[in-house]
Amino acid sequence: MRSRALVVPRAQGETARRLLAEHGLLRTDLQILASTTELVLPVRDGVAIPLGLGEEAEREFEPIPTPGPQRYEDLLDWTEAEKAELPRAFDVIGDIVLVRIPPTLEPRLGEIGRALLDFVPGARLVGADRGVHGPERRRRVERIAGSGPWRTRHRENGLELEVDVERAYFSPRLAREHARVAADIAPGDRVYDLCCGVGPFSVTIARDGRAASVTAVDANPEAIELLGRSLDRGRFDCPVDARCERIEEFLPRAVPVERVILNLPHEGIKYAPSVARAVEPRGRLYYYEVVPRDGLDVRVEAVSNSLGSPGAWRTVEHHTVHPYAPDSDLVAFVLERAG
């Protein structure tokens, strides 16, 4: 857009901008132009510019973008009381948005879906998340807006992961955990990634290249297939052995290694004794569990004791990964076996 302008040396630009703004002369709908030597300020028509402030001219300017809605609920023509029932959080996996809808809002799924589709940049498909079910941890999803398949490519930590949100487990809320655990791997470590889903821990560790080997295990053949596709697109110095196998079948013959990951938050504890035997002395277990907030201190000791006799394991650290429910969190435990 062409506009009247004031050209000033860059060193005097802020002084000129402030003076024009104070006198109502500066156009606030256009972006200021800048170079290494000068600033070009858009000025309103029909007003006098103070003498000696700069050189008057005409220039082409870009308009200042109109700010969009700050929340997806701003796109809904609902009362504030109705908006108060909306979920505040949602997950973005590639170009797919997943949201958990409370029962009271089931009749309005379409409205919520369209609002999220318009709100999230690049979104193609919005689904109502009905939770993860069964031994293969498949997520039930219902299409509420958009089009196309549930398969997508998700980027995190500089990697591109092949994901199918309907057919194999993946959570975008663990991106920092994937990077944190990978950073803790020492050169030459052997790693078991148990119940790996589409393998974000495995791919991140393989990309970093310090581990001697990674064995990724999951009972869901489609999760293993997706992991294989992610690995095929990268060049990794660390080999990954992706196995479609139940954890009960794998652990009895597993050779102990230096690092074991178990991300099975609701039932992983029942495998604790078997998993403990798969960890080398002075090796580490990265274990995840949903824990009530008022019982975390007790749970820290209980998790350690579940792995073996008192003193056989120590808790190196524990931290909250993300809230899971109003009264509970997903907690990460890093436990080390005694030497």
C-alpha positions in Angstrom: 0.0 0.0 0.0 1.4 3.4 -1.0 1.5 6.1 1.7 3.1 9.4 2.6 6.3 8.7 4.5 9.1 10.3 6.5 12.6 9.0 5.9 15.1 9.5 8.8 18.6 8.2 9.6 18.4 5.0 11.5 20.2 6.5 14.5 17.4 9.0 14.9 14.6 6.6 14.0 13.2 5.8 17.4 13.2 9.5 18.4 11.3 10.4 15.2 8.9 7.5 15.6 8.0 8.4 19.2 7.5 12.1 18.2 5.2 11.2 15.3 3.2 8.8 17.5 2.8 11.3 20.3 1.3 13.9 17.9 -0.9 11.4 16.2 1.0 11.6 12.9 2.2 8.0 12.6 0.1 5.5 10.7 -0.5 2.4 12.9 -1.9 0.2 10.1 1.3 0.0 8.1 4.7 -1.6 8.9 7.7 0.6 9.3 10.5 0.0 6.7 14.0 -0.4 7.9 17.5 -0.7 6.2 21.0 -0.6 7.6 21.1 3.2 7.2 17.5 4.6 7.5 14.0 4.2 8.8 10.9 4.9 6.7 7.9 5.8 8.8 4.3 5.8 7.3 2.7 9.2 8.0 -1.0 10.2 7.9 -2.2 12.4 5.0 -3.2 16.0 5.5 -1.1 16.7 8.6 2.0 18.9 9.0 5.3 17.2 9.8 7.7 19.1 12.1 10.5 20.7 10.1 13.9 19.2 10.3 12.7 15.8 11.4 13.5 14.0 8.2 12.9 13.9 4.4 9.2 13.6 3.3 8.6 11.0 0.6 6.1 8.4 -0.7 6.7 4.6 -0.3 5.1 1.2 -0.6 4.3 -0.4 2.8 3.0 -3.7 4.0 -0.1 -3.6 6.2 0.2 -4.7 9.8 -1.6 -8.0 10.0 -4.8 -8.0 11.9 -4.4 -10.1 15.1 -6.4 -13.3 15.0 -8.3 -14.9 17.8 -6.1 -15.8 20.9 -8.3 -18.8 21.8 -10.3 -21.2 19.6 -13.4 -20.5 21.7 -13.3 -16.9 20.4 -14.5 -18.3 17.1 -17.6 -19.7 18.7 -20.7 -17.6 19.0 -21.5 -19.0 22.5 -22.2 -17.5 25.8 -19.4 -17.2 28.3 -21.1 -19.9 30.5 -21.2 -22.3 27.5 -17.5 -21.5 26.7 -16.5 -22.3 30.3 -17.3 -26.0 29.5 -14.9 -26.2 26.6 -11.6 -28.1 27.0 -8.7 -25.7 27.2 -6.1 -28.2 26.0 -5.8 -30.1 22.7 -3.1 -32.0 20.9 -1.6 -31.2 17.5 0.0 -34.2 15.8 1.2 -33.3 12.3 -1.8 -31.7 10.6 -4.3 -33.5 12.9 -5.9 -32.0 16.0 -7.2 -34.2 18.8 -9.4 -33.0 21.6 -11.2 -34.7 24.5 -14.8 -33.5 24.6 -16.9 -33.6 27.9 -20.2 -35.5 27.6 -22.2 -32.3 28.0 -20.8 -30.9 24.7 -21.3 -34.1 22.6 -24.3 -32.5 20.7 -21.9 -29.7 19.6 -19.0 -31.7 18.3 -19.2 -30.2 14.8 -19.0 -26.6 16.0 -16.0 -27.3 18.2 -14.3 -29.2 15.4 -14.8 -26.4 12.9 -13.5 -23.8 15.4 -10.3 -25.8 16.0 -9.8 -26.4 12.3 -9.9 -22.7 11.6 -7.8 -21.8 14.7 -4.8 -24.2 14.4 -2.5 -23.2 11.5 -2.1 -26.0 8.9 -4.8 -28.2 10.5 -6.4 -30.7 8.1 -8.4 -32.9 10.4 -10.0 -32.6 13.9 -10.9 -35.7 15.9 -12.6 -36.3 19.2 -10.2 -38.4 21.3 -12.0 -41.3 22.9 -8.9 -42.7 24.7 -6.4 -45.5 24.3 -7.7 -49.0 24.5 -6.6 -52.6 24.4 -3.2 -54.4 24.6 -2.0 -52.7 21.4 -2.9 -49.3 22.7 -5.0 -48.1 19.8 -6.7 -44.7 20.1 -10.4 -44.4 19.4 -11.0 -41.2 17.4 -14.1 -39.7 15.8 -13.8 -37.3 12.9 -15.6 -34.0 13.8 -14.1 -31.7 11.1 -11.8 -31.7 8.1 -10.9 -34.5 5.8 -8.3 -37.1 4.9 -6.7 -40.1 6.7 -5.6 -40.4 10.3 -2.0 -40.9 9.1 0.3 -38.0 9.2 3.9 -36.9 9.7 4.8 -35.2 13.0 7.9 -33.1 13.6 9.6 -32.9 17.0 13.2 -32.4 18.1 14.3 -31.9 14.5 12.9 -35.4 13.5 10.0 -36.4 11.3 7.9 -39.3 12.7 5.4 -41.4 10.8 2.2 -41.5 12.9 -1.3 -42.9 12.6 -3.3 -41.6 15.5 -6.0 -44.3 15.1 -3.8 -47.4 14.8 -0.7 -46.9 17.0 0.2 -45.1 20.2 1.8 -41.7 20.1 1.7 -38.6 22.4 3.0 -35.2 21.3 3.2 -34.2 25.0 6.3 -36.3 25.5 8.6 -34.4 23.1 10.8 -33.1 25.9 11.0 -36.5 27.5 12.1 -38.1 24.2 14.9 -35.5 24.0 15.8 -35.7 27.7 16.2 -39.4 27.8 18.1 -39.4 24.6 20.5 -36.9 26.1 21.1 -39.2 29.1 22.4 -42.1 26.9 26.1 -42.6 27.3 28.4 -43.8 24.4 28.1 -47.5 24.0 24.9 -47.9 25.9 22.5 -50.7 24.8 18.9 -49.6 25.0 15.5 -51.4 25.3 12.5 -49.2 24.4 9.6 -51.3 25.7 6.0 -50.7 24.6 7.6 -48.2 22.2 4.5 -47.2 20.1 5.7 -45.5 16.9 9.1 -45.3 18.5 9.9 -41.6 19.2 12.3 -42.5 22.0 14.1 -45.0 19.7 14.3 -42.6 16.7 15.6 -39.8 18.9 18.3 -42.0 20.5 19.3 -43.4 17.1 19.6 -39.9 15.7 21.9 -38.8 18.5 24.1 -41.7 17.7 25.7 -42.4 21.1 24.0 -45.8 21.8 25.5 -49.0 20.6 22.1 -50.4 19.8 18.4 -49.9 20.4 15.8 -52.6 20.6 12.3 -51.3 20.2 9.5 -53.6 21.3 5.7 -53.3 20.8 2.8 -55.7 20.5 1.2 -53.7 17.8 2.4 -54.6 14.3 1.2 -51.3 12.8 3.3 -49.3 15.4 6.4 -51.3 14.4 5.6 -50.7 10.7 5.3 -46.9 11.3 8.6 -46.9 13.3 10.3 -48.6 10.3 9.1 -46.0 8.0 10.5 -43.2 10.2 13.8 -45.0 10.4 13.9 -45.4 6.6 13.8 -41.7 6.0 16.8 -40.9 8.2 20.5 -41.9 8.3 21.3 -43.3 11.7 24.7 -44.6 12.9 23.0 -46.5 15.8 21.1 -49.6 14.7 17.5 -50.1 15.7 16.0 -53.6 16.0 12.2 -53.1 15.8 10.3 -56.1 17.1 6.6 -56.9 17.1 6.4 -58.8 20.3 4.5 -58.7 23.6 6.6 -57.5 26.6 5.8 -60.8 28.4 7.4 -62.7 25.5 10.5 -60.4 25.2 11.6 -60.0 28.8 12.2 -63.6 29.9 15.1 -63.9 27.3 16.3 -60.3 27.3 20.0 -59.9 28.0 20.5 -57.1 30.6 21.4 -53.7 29.1 22.4 -50.2 30.4 19.2 -48.3 29.6 15.6 -49.5 29.6 12.5 -47.3 28.9 9.0 -48.3 29.9 6.3 -45.9 29.0 3.1 -47.8 30.0 1.5 -45.4 32.5 -1.5 -47.4 33.6 -0.2 -50.9 33.9 3.6 -50.8 33.6 4.0 -51.5 37.3 2.9 -55.1 36.9 6.0 -55.7 34.8 8.4 -54.1 37.3 10.2 -57.2 38.5 10.7 -58.6 35.0 11.8 -55.2 33.7 14.3 -54.8 36.6 16.1 -58.0 35.6 16.6 -56.5 32.1 18.7 -53.6 33.6 22.5 -54.0 34.1 24.0 -53.1 37.5 24.4 -49.3 37.5 22.0 -49.2 34.6 19.0 -47.0 34.5 15.2 -47.5 34.0 13.1 -44.6 32.7 9.6 -45.4 33.9 6.3 -43.5 33.5 3.2 -43.7 35.6 0.0 -41.7 36.2 0.2 -40.6 39.9 -2.4 -38.8 42.2 -0.9 -35.5 43.2 -1.5 -36.0 46.9 0.3 -39.4 46.8 3.5 -38.7 44.9 5.9 -38.9 47.8 4.6 -42.3 48.8 4.6 -43.5 45.2 8.3 -42.6 44.7 9.3 -45.1 47.4 6.8 -47.7 46.3 8.0 -47.7 42.6 11.6 -48.2 43.8 10.6 -51.1 46.1 8.6 -52.8 43.4 11.8 -53.4 41.4 13.6 -55.4 44.1 14.7 -55.6 47.7 15.2 -52.3 49.6 18.5 -50.7 48.6 18.7 -52.6 45.3 17.5 -49.4 43.4 17.7 -45.7 44.0 15.6 -43.0 42.5 17.9 -40.6 40.6 15.0 -38.2 40.0 11.3 -37.9 39.4 9.4 -35.1 37.7 6.0 -34.2 36.4 5.8 -34.6 32.6 2.3 -33.1 32.2 -1.1 -33.0 34.0 -3.2 -36.0 33.2 -6.4 -35.3 35.0 -7.6 -32.6 37.5 -6.1 -34.6 40.4 -3.2 -36.6 38.8 -0.1 -36.2 36.6 2.0 -38.2 34.3 5.3 -38.6 36.3 8.7 -39.7 35.0 10.9 -41.8 37.3 14.6 -42.3 36.6 15.8 -45.3 38.7 19.3 -46.7 38.9 20.2 -50.3 39.8 22.9 -50.8 42.5 26.3 -51.9 41.3 
